[in-house]
Amino acid sequence: DGGEVRVLGEKAGRTATFTKVRQDIGVVLDEACLPDELTAQQVGKVMHGIYANWDDAAFSSLCARLDLPKGKKVKDFSRGTKMKLAIAVALSHKAKLLVLDEATGGLDPVVRDEILDLLNDFTREEEHAILLSSHILTEIAACCTRLVVLSSGHLVADDTPDGLIRRVFPCEQWLLEADASAEALETLLSALPSLTRIVPHENGVLLNVPRGHDLHVPLFETLSKANCPIRRLERLNPNLEDIFLSLTHDDRYKEHL
């Protein structure tokens, strides 16, 4: 109930200037808002009269790429097909900004992958941008170059994926399994300056190493002197779920600290 919104540099509101800006925005909500009694082609004809920049050829191409049925009415489409049509509409008037609000929630993996591939192609053209709101972190990882994380209505992060990883996880984490117990490994490795933390983990230990430090040489030398063969050494790469849980202080994340 406060503040202001600017889109493409213009303040949002009922003004002549912003009415023009609205022509450059495509919106897809979590439910496709389409006329039930029309076919996909008829929807395209309606949109041709609404958007000044509507591109019939682009719409036909997208319909073909997304395998949208030609004769069926929208009311007979599956949810996934409706969402594909909604996205084809949103992309066919050369939108500079595409807003998707949970647009792929509840879709089967095949349809979701089709849509994500299409969005990735769309963003390769520099004059376009996509604002994607989603709780499906795998799809965010697949197509987003900038992440904004909200928790309880507050902004807690705004960065690139790599920037967030470095902020949340300043250390690399490695999983080590060797011919020794976790307690013995902790004793052997505790003096290594390249390690900031050693934690028992299943059949081995988790090692925290500050980014930029070389773990391999001192680790191999120490275990070799102790005649302790290494069975597994693997760097664990944090994913978006790890980052999200950390930034929002989820209790499930505390178990892994």
C-alpha positions, 0 to 999 in steps of 0.5 A: 500500500506504499511506494511506486512501481516503474516499468521500462523507466515509466511510473506505473499508473493510468497515464497516456505514457504508461498506456504506451508502455503496457504494449511492451509488457507480456503477462502470464499468471498461474491460471491462463486467462483466455477466452474459452470459446475461441481456438488458438488461431482465433485468440491470435486474431483477437490479440492482433487487434489489441497489441500494436506490435502483434506479430502474426508470423511469430504467433503462428511459429510459436503455436507450431513449436509448442504443438498447439491444436488448431481446431480445438477450443480453449475450454477443451485444452489441458492446463499445460496446453492453456499455459503454452498458448498463454505464453505464445500470446505473451511473446508474440507482440515483441514484449520487452518485459515478460512477467510470469507468476508461478506460470509453470506450477502444476505442469508435467515435466515435459511441458515445463521443459518446453516452456523453459527452453522457449524462455531461454531462447527468448532471453538470448535477445538482449532487448527482452527481460523476464521476471519469473516468480516461482517456488520451483527452484530447479526451473529458476536455476535453469533460466535465471541470471539474477535472483531476488529472494524474499522472506516474510515480505522482506528482500533478503538477497539480490544477486547473480547465482554465483554471487549468492553462492559465494555470499552464503557459502564462502567455503567450498565443501568436500566429502572425504571417505578413506580407510579410517574412521571419522574420528581418526580422519578428524585427528589426522587432518585437524592441523591442516591450515587449509581446513576451517571445519571437519564434520563427521558424515556417514562413511567419512567427513565433510571438509570446509575449505576457503575458496581459493585454497588448495586442498589436494596437496596437503591432504594427499601428503597427510593421508599418505604419511599415515598410510590411509588410502582415499576412497572418495574425494568429491566437492559438493556444489550447493544448489538453490535450495541450500541457498534459499534455506540459508537466506530464509533461516529455515530450521531444516537448514540448521541441521547441516551447519 
